Amino acid sequence: MTAAIALIRRHRVAAVILFLLVFPLLMPYQALAINILIFGLFAVGYNLLFGYTGLLSFGHAAFLGVGSYLTGIGMVHLGLHWLPALLLGVASAALAGVLIGWLAIRTRGIYFAMVTLALAQIVYYAFYKAEHWTGGENGLRGIQVPSIELAGFKLDFLNPTTKYYVILLFVAAALWFVSRLLASPFGAVIEAVRENEQRAAACGYDVARTKLLVFVISAALCGLAGSLRALHLSVVPIDSLHYLLSGQAVMMCLLGGMGTFFGPFVGAAVFLTLEDVVTTMTSHWMAVVGTVFMVFVLYFPAGLWGTLVRRIDKASS
Amino acid sequence: MDITPSLLALQLVTGIALGAIYALLALGLSLIFGMLTVVNFAHGAFFMVGAFVGLYFMGLTGNFWFSLVLTPLVVGAIGLVTERFLVRPLYGRGIDYPLLLTFGLSWVLIEAMRILFGIEGMPSSTPPALRGAVDLGIGFFPKYRLFLIVATAVVVLALWLFLEKTRYGLIVRAGSRDGEICRVLGIDIARVWLAVFGIGCAIAGLSGVLAAPTRAVNPEMGIHVLAESFVVTVVGGMGSLVGAVVAGLLVGVVFAMTSLFAPDLAELSIFVLMAVVLLLRPQGLFGKAGLMG
């Protein structure tokens, strides 16, 4: 049993991708699976900053939103093909990450959460007002992706199953990237920064530059999630930039397990499934999710996956 | 549109009245943070609860003053329960956890108000005694806005007297500087924290009931207000009560003046102010250097 777990650990990307390949078969309908995939990526990107580097940002919806909107603007206003538009979305989110991160990194601790929230609000208001480009309150509409050409194959993007696997391609690439990053010396440095900033600085690491770099990478990943979301929904709602979505990223990470590789996905799956199930029973799902979240903060801070990983670690040692 | 001195003065008063609400909110936030090192992400929600409860009492009794006194007590009581059962177990676990918990709490509070009062919100109007305008020589100023400024000044003064001139205020100040030594001196610091959290939430509730006649009262009103209170706190300096008041007024005036000259940029203007302060003085105007930036 321990050998199996060690094998999964060593090849965690493959294991997760394998799971995600069969995931649609476990889900009642594909739209939920696609949503979990996209928000899973969003949570993974956020987890890089929150779980692994210990920086609690409350403005990550800005990057999801920028990715979505710029992909949409690229396709609707600039007439780009879907792939260049997607890359535009990611690049723009990374740029937003540089700007917001540079300002936010100047603060520490609790200030960081407040500043990121406030800076994300700037993005929200800016996009809200730029009605000509973004559609303002009604959101950006008309992102048409009827078919996708990949390696010579023409795929019907409107088919939910096909859509899932195309999006999975990008998510898998992103997950592989994150795994490599975490296993690299840089990954060790960001965890060192989380554990004790001053000690990391004393060891000679440029803490500010590390934080900024992680912030930008995290922003780019969330931007990718946003771009994929725009392609999936064919519209970009103004809510994509709202602070509540930033809060959802935090919730998903905590519910699943911060600082673990697969935790954010579990968190996203639990959160979205809960939302789906609860909304059929009552319209007060915010209260239910809020209460569940508080219970987790109080009694299961390691999250579902995180607690499981800890139990396995304890059992095998 | 002619920019006359009286128009400027009127907008200035509007700005100060708006700033008064911001100042109260930031005061509550800073008080809780300075004492407990807890960022109350539910502060906007308590503001919103205050507005709803205030309107409810007004509807029930028809008496604004009665509601003005009772609402902070009710909201403060909710704050006491929150601290005792939700926040207290998290002490010692790290600075992020109470923040996360209060964030979850804000979701529950928003939904609770939706359940109790409906999703549309409640209609609000200025209490009859404070309607109309007053001629101050340079122009006519709305009575209610002037009342807001005066009421806030009274609350700030009362808080200052409490903290500087009473024995309990001395304990609160000592506790925020060093809780451990206070314990050593035999003071039950847990009770002090409980009281401070309650007071902070009560002030938030008070600002809600005061602000209710000036804006739309719906369950979502606390969300924008939270971001704006954070701006005020960053500009003024977290944990600084002087900073909270000064920055609150400053932010209110900036917003009002920008509304006059460039209405589209009004909401952005206060965040730009925050960005500028962050660039030049990351700890805020009155904040302690090194503590947070």
Interface residues (C-beta under 8 A of the other chain):
Chain A: L56 L103 R106 T107 R108 G109 I110 Y111 A113 M114 V115 L117 A118 L119 Q121 I122 Y125 A126 K129 Y243 L244 G247 V250 M251 L254 H284 M286 A287 V289 G290 T291 F293 M294 V297 L298 P301
Chain B: F33 T37 V39 L86 P89 L90 R93 I95 D96 Y97 L99 L100 L101 F103 G104 L105 S106 W107 V108 I110 E111 A112 R114 I115 I223 L226 A227 F230 V231 T233 V234 M238 D264 E267 L268 F271 V272 M274 A275 L278 L279 P282 M292 G293
